[in-house]
């Protein structure tokens, strides 16, 4: 069985790229998955995506039974993340992770938050600043946190992103506008615990052990936020003093967080695997601050560590991700014909099957979620 692993290789595309470390890390994830999956009759080969269509020609020639999609950007632009699953759909190739629609909604944070609010899923109040002069009309209570509206991996987030007055708001918003050439998301800052809910599988979605960021000495008298430095600059005090650990919660509180995370994941129609980031206020109310449909799969990242806490080592996790995608795409992983254009069996709701070109995909009805 041949599997192709797509990953972006655009970390040198821009002369000045504030997200270079995050883009470069994807190649290491591809190598780790290739090593974990390649054995016996399985070949899992990484393919670098450089912004051209050469990778599509390679896929058409190899005809993999599955594509593991790790692409998070094209030519240094995070919006390119949506292009890869769209092209894979056109090529008729099944792939891991969420669709272009889900990735696009998650990337455009304001649209994701509008959808969450429509579903009554708690998320901090927000506004969007498109031009510097709009900062003066924001009517949200301080403190606020300002970040780029369509980036991930904490790109553009540092201690100065949390502001306590209108002058700070204008400064931080103008910084985002100038540096990232995109609108600034202005969001109420929830001063509380930061807890992550990893999600694995479909029909139903299941959660892995929850983790919490432990903010240490570097965050004394500073906002307790996981900045870009804390995530990607491994020698920085922010990174060293913000380890993730298994989260200790009573059963009722944990259930509340899980229900909130699952509702958010399903609101964006995410699938296969991902992570929902929550801030929990001192009174125990969870707020969704980010949804990561195709989260980091590095062996040392939080998702793999949560899986390990559940008794799933890295090779088993890699295999499980493949099985989940094959089952969703082909309908029955134990009774499938190889080849991307083989006829796929129809399955139940929430499978997002390719089936045939003339068939509609089955979809689950998702009731509106309500929380206390």
N, C-alpha and C positions, 0 to 999 in steps of 0.2 A: 504494500500500500504506500503510495507516495503522497506526502503532505508538503505543501509549500508554506513558508513562513514569511509574510510580507512585513517589512519594517522600513520606516523612513530613514534616509541618510542625508538629511539636509542641514546638519548642524554647522556646516561651513558655507551655507548658501548666502548668508548675510554677513557683511563686514562687521556690523555691530548687532549681535543677537542676544537680547537679555534672557533668552530661554535656551542658550546653547547646551548647558549641562543636561537639561531634561531631554532635549532632542537626541543627544548623543547616547543617553542611557538605553534607548530602545534597542540599539544593536546588541547590547549585552544581554537583554532579555531574550532576543531572538536566538542568540547562541546558546543560552541556558536551556531554552525549550527544545532546540534541535538536539542537544546532548541528551536530554531527558527522554525524548521520544524515539530516537533512532536506535533500533535494535531488531534483530531477526529479520522479519520481512517488512519492517516499517522504515521508511526513509523520510526524514523531515529536514528539508533544506531551506535555509534562509535566502530570501531574494531582496536585495536593496532597491528601494524606490527613490529615484533621484529627481522626480518631477517630469521625466519623459514617459512615453508609453512603452518603453522597451520591456518593462516588467510584464505588461499585458501579452506581448508576443511570447515571452518565456512561459507564461502560464498556459497559453493556448497550445504551445508545443508540448508541454509536460503533462497537461490534463490531470492535475492532482485530484484525488478524491475529496480533499478538503484544503481550504486556505485558512491559515491562522493569521488573522488581521491584527497587526500591531501598529499600523501607521497612525500617527497622531498629528501629522502636518505634511504639507508639501511646499517645497521651496521656502521654508521658514514661516509659512502662514498656517496657523491652526485651522482655518476654515477649510483647508484642503483635506482634512480628516474625513469629511463627508464624501469626497469624490471617490475614495477607494471602494467602499461597499456598493456605491452606485454602479461603478464599472464592473465589479464582480457579479452583480445582479444581471447586467447586460450580457456578460460572458457566460452566464448560466452556471457559475461556480459557487458551491456552498462555502460558507466562511463562518468563523467563530465570532461571537460577540454581537453587538447591537447593529441595527440597520442605520442607513444614512440619516433617516428622519430622527431617530432617537439621539444619535451623536450630535446632530445639528441643534436639536432642542437643548441638550445638556450643555453644549458649548456656548450658546447664546443665553447667558444666565438670566437676563431679564425675561425672555420668553419662557424659560423653564419655571421661573418664579410666578409668572402670570398663570401658567397651567396648574402649578401647585395650589395657588390661591383659589382657582376655580374649583379644584377638587377638595377644598377645605383641609389641605395638608399644611401644617404650620411652617411658615418660613418668615424670616424677619422682614418688616416693612422696608420698602426700597423706592428709589427713584433713579432715573438715568440722566446724566449730564452729557449732552451732545456738543455743546459749545460753552466756552468759559463763562459767558455772561449768564448762563442758566444756573450756575452754582448759587447765586444769590437768592434764587426763588425756591430752593429746596426747603420743604416744610416737614422735617423729621426731627425728633428729639435727639440731642447728643447724649452719649458719644456715637459716632458713625464710623464705618469702615468703608474705604474707597478702593476699588480694584478695577482692572480692565473688564469690560463686559463680555468679551469672548476669548478668554484665555483659560488655561488650566494649569495644574502643577504649581499653584501659588505664584505664578508669574506676575510680577508687578506688585507683590504684597510684601511690605516690611513694617517695622514698628511705626513709621511715619504715616502709614495708611490709616491708622486709627486717629481720628481727630475729635477735638472737644469744643471747637468754636467755628464760626463761619469763615474766619480767615484761613484756618487749617483746611477746611473743606475746599475752599477755592484753590489753595495751593496744591493739595493732593489730586484734585480733579484735573487741574491744568497739567500736572505731571503725567498723568495717564494719557491725556489727549495728545501731548507733545511726543511722548516716548513710544506709545503703541499705536498712535493714529487711529484710535477707535474711541467710542463713548466710554465714560466712566460709570460704573455701577456704584451707587451710594446706598448703603444698607445699614440698618440699625445694628449696632455692635452688641452682641449678647455676651456679657461678662460671666462666663460659666465654664463648665467642663466641655471638652471637645472629645466626642466619642464617634467611632467609625463602626458601621454595620456592613460587613462583607456579605455578599449575596451570591449564591451558586445554584445553577439549575433552572429549569422551567417546569411549569405545570405540576406541582406548584414551585414557586421560588422558595429556596431555603436559605437560612442564614448560618454563617460560621460564627465562632466565638467573637464577641465584640471586643474591640480594643479602645484604649483611651490614651491620649497624649499626656505624658507626665511633664509638666512645665517646671523646670528647675531654676537654679540660681541666676542664669542669664536673663530670666524674665521677671526678676524682682523689680517692682515699681515700673514695669513696662507692660504693654498689652500682651496678654497670653494668646498669641496667634502663631500658627505655623507658617512662617514666611518662606519665601523662595530660598533664602540662605539656609533656613532650618531644614529644608528638604534636600537640597542639592550640594551645599558646600560642607562636605563631611567634616572638615577640621574647624568649622566655625563654632563658637560657644553656643549659638542658637540650636545647631544640630546636635551637639553633644548633650545639651541639657533639655532635650525634648524627645526622649525615647517613648516608644509606644509599648504599652503593657496590657495584658488582659484586664478587662473592665470588671470591677466588682460592683454588682447591683443586686438589689432584691428582685424577686421574681416579677412583682407587679411593675416596677420601674423598667426592667429589661423588656417586658412584653410591650410596654408603651413605646419604647424606642424602636423595637423591631417592627411593630405595626406601622409606625410613622415612616420608617425607612422603606418598607415594602410598598406602602401606598405611593411614595415618591417614585420608586423604581418603576412601578407599574403605570404611573401617570404618564411617564415619558415613553412607555412601551419598550423598556429596556429588556434585554434577554441574555441568557447564558451565564454571565457573571458580571460583577461590578461592585461598587462600594458607595454607600451613602454616608455623607459626613454630617454630623449633627452637633449643635451647641445646645447644652442643657442649662437652663436658667437655674438660679439658686432654689426656686420653688419646684424644680423637677420637670418643667415644661420643655419638651424637645423642639428644636427648630432646625429645619433642613437648610444647610448653608451651601451644600454642593452635592451633585450627583455625578458619579464617575462610571459611565457605562462600561468602558473597556479600561479597567484600572490597571495599575502597574503589576506585572506578573514576574518581576525579578525575584529570585529565590530569597533574597534578603528583605524584600518589601513586606508591607503589612499583610497583604492578602495571603501570601504564601505562609507567613507565620501564623495567621489565624487558622489556615487549613491544617498546618502541622499540629496546632493545639487541639484540633478535632481528630487527630490521628491519621491525617492524609499527608504523606511526605510529598516532596516536590515531583518526583516521577509519576506518582499516582495522581497528583493534581493535574499535571499536564495531560495525562491520559484521560482523566475525567472530563476536562474541557473539550477534548476531541470527541469523546463519546456523546456529550451533551449536544454539540453542534451537529454531529452526524445523525443523531436520533431526530432532532428538530428538522433537519433538512431532508432526510430520506424517509422518515416516518418510523423506521424500525431498523436499528443499527445491526441487528443480528441477521437480517434478511434483506440485504441491499445488493444491488448490482453496482460494480465499480464504474467510475467514469462520470463526469459532470453532467452529461446529457442523458444518463440512464433515467428511465421512468421512475418517478418517486411515488410512493404510496401515500395516499391521503391519510391524515391523522386527525386527532381531535383538536379542539380549540387551543389557541395560544402556541401553535407550533410554527407559524409563519413559513409554511412550506412553499417551495418553488413549484411543486407539482408539475403541471404543464403550462405552456404559455397561455392557454385559453381558459385556465381555471382560476378562480378567485382564491386567495389565501384565507384559511380559516382564522377567525379572530375571536378572542374571548370577550365577553361583555364584562366591563370593569365597572362595578358600582362606585358611586361617589363615596369617598372616605370621610369619616367624621371623627374628630378627636375632642377630648375634653379640654 
